[in-house]
């Protein structure tokens, strides 16, 4: 099992143009199966 708890991701952290792209996101994946997370490159 894979578990992510309250994950945050920033670009340009601690700079004037900081972007908070993932905010306190939690995910849990079971022991079997296949998971894919897709999105546009550079999307906000």
Beta strands, then each sheet from edge to edge (+ up, - down):
strand 1: 2-11
strand 2: 19-29
sheet 1: 1+ 2-
end
